[in-house]
Amino acid sequence: MLNDTMLHLHARACQVVFEIITLMENGLADGAMARWRTLHEITVVATILAEHGEELAV
């Protein structure tokens, strides 16, 4: 379960990074910052899951 969750979070993070790059290339810094906050939240969740293991992922 933990591996599936981490894989899903990684895929979502990659998608958000692509959105950030697209927004920045088009001069939409405020939108990019909003997506950056989302990326940070995904990273925090992944870090907590990595530290606390399988029982938290369920």
C-alpha positions in Angstrom: 0.0 0.0 0.0 2.8 2.4 0.9 4.5 1.9 -2.5 1.3 2.6 -4.4 0.7 5.7 -2.4 4.2 7.0 -2.9 4.0 6.2 -6.6 0.7 8.2 -6.9 2.2 11.1 -5.0 5.3 11.1 -7.3 3.1 11.1 -10.4 1.0 13.9 -9.0 4.2 15.9 -8.2 5.5 15.5 -11.7 2.3 16.8 -13.1 2.3 19.8 -10.8 6.0 20.6 -11.8 4.9 20.6 -15.5 2.1 23.0 -14.6 4.5 25.3 -12.7 6.9 25.4 -15.7 4.1 26.1 -18.1 2.7 28.9 -16.0 6.2 30.4 -15.5 6.9 30.3 -19.3 3.7 32.2 -19.9 4.4 34.9 -17.3 1.8 33.7 -14.8 3.9 33.9 -11.6 1.0 34.1 -9.2 -0.5 30.9 -10.6 2.9 29.2 -10.5 3.3 30.1 -6.8 -0.1 28.6 -6.1 1.0 25.3 -7.8 4.3 25.5 -5.9 2.4 25.5 -2.6 0.5 22.4 -3.9 3.9 20.8 -4.7 5.1 21.6 -1.2 2.0 19.9 0.3 2.6 16.8 -1.7 6.2 16.7 -0.6 5.3 17.1 3.1 2.8 14.2 2.8 5.3 12.0 1.1 8.0 12.8 3.7 5.6 12.0 6.6 4.6 8.7 4.9 8.3 7.8 4.3 9.1 8.5 8.0 6.1 6.7 9.5 5.6 3.8 7.2 2.9 1.5 6.1 0.3 1.9 9.0 0.0 5.6 8.1 -0.5 5.0 4.4 -3.6 2.9 4.9 
